[in-house]
Amino acid sequence: MEVRAEKVTEGVGQTDCFEFIAPGMCVGVAATDVFVQGFDTLPRLVSPQTTAEAAVVYVPIPAALARDTASRGYKLTSVKLHYDLDVEGTAASCKLYKITRAADGTIASVAEVTSTCDHTDEQLYAADEHVVTVTPSTAAFVDDGESYYVALSITKKTTTDFSFYGAWAYYTRRL
C-alpha cells in the first residue's frame, strides 16, 4: 500500500494528512425537526425550516490511524466543518470533545477539549455558507482508548434551513 502525504515534516516518518468525513457519517439531532439526507449538487444533512430550536450535528472523527504506542499514530491538529444557513440563527456553538474508554470496561467518559474556533458564536449563526476551523489548544497523540467528535449547534429560526456538507479532520501522523 502506498501512502501519500501532504507534506513531510520530519525525517522520521512524520506527515501531515487529512481525512474527509462525509455528511452521511454524521448525526443530526433536534427536538422536533428531523434531519434528512439531501443531495442537490453535494450530499448533505438538512434540518429544514419548521421549528425555532437548537439543531446539533455530531461529527465523529475517524480513529483508524490510532496506535497504542506513545508518540505514534496520529494527533488531531484541526477540524474544518462546512455548512450553510439560508436565514441567520439566534445562537451557536462549536465544541471538540474527547471520549475515553474506561480500562475496567465501565461506561466511557466524555470531556470537552480546550480548543479555539476561527468564528465567534455570532459568526457561526450568520446567514451564509461557512467553513469553520476548530483547533485543539494542545494536540496530543490519540491513545487506543480515545476518540474525538465535534458538536456544531445552531439555534435556528422557524424559517432557517441548516445544511451540513461534511468535515475534514487534519492530523499529524507518525509511524
Order of alpha helices (4+ residues) and beta strands (2+ residues): beta-beta-beta-beta-beta-beta-beta-beta-beta-beta-alpha-beta-beta-beta
